[in-house]
Amino acid sequence: MAFELPPLPYQTNALAAEGMCQETLELHHGKHHQAYVTALNGFVENKPELQGKTLEEIILAVKGDAAQAPVFNNAGQHWNHILFWKNLSPKGGKVPGKLASKIDEDFGSLDAFKTAFKQAATTQFGSGWAWLVLGKDGKLTVTKSANGSNPLAEGQGRALLGLDVWEHAYYLDFRNRRPDYITNYLDKLANYEFAEAELQSA
């Protein structure tokens, strides 16, 4: 079966009041994410060894293979964006109790977590992502990855939150002010309830 663009879990205008306009969502989801899905399906159609594999299996099968870099990049970006849309909420920014306790335990405080996340997202040179990850040791950590890579591919653990820091994710709303986009995400858009549910199911 071909991979498909998942529907957004909210209307395209649902995040506008919190700093992500309708045009951003329409372009990012309907154009950029769709392009990754279309390209990935084209690659898989011409590679019998990848047919029938899950998205995760494809990412792990082609990672580190320079000849398969286009497959990896598009599969990774599809995986990343599936998580990203779930990481956004018009009622975001509120950290529920169990996740808050875990953040306090592993980072020292919510402010310390936000500082670490901002540092990772701001210093990711060029295009890429910042992540809140539940590591294999059971502790929360912040990581970053370039282009289409992610914690799955890098064996870091389970991604609870992922922030897209490619310019197309924020340029219409924040122009070149990536730090403002990151702060707005953490304070107003981040779906911490989703992250807590992922933490509890890990």
Secondary structure, DSSP 8 states (H G I E B T S, - for coil): --------SS-TTTTGGGT--HHHHHHIIIIIIHHHHHHHHHHHHT-GGGTT--HHHHHHHHTT-GGGHHHHHHHHHHHHHHHHHHTB-TT-S---HHHHHHHHHHHSSHHHHHHHHHHHHHHS-SSEEEEEEEETTS-EEEEEEETT--TTTTT-EEEEEEEE-SGGGTHHHHTT-HHHHHHHIIIIIB-HHHHHHHHHH-
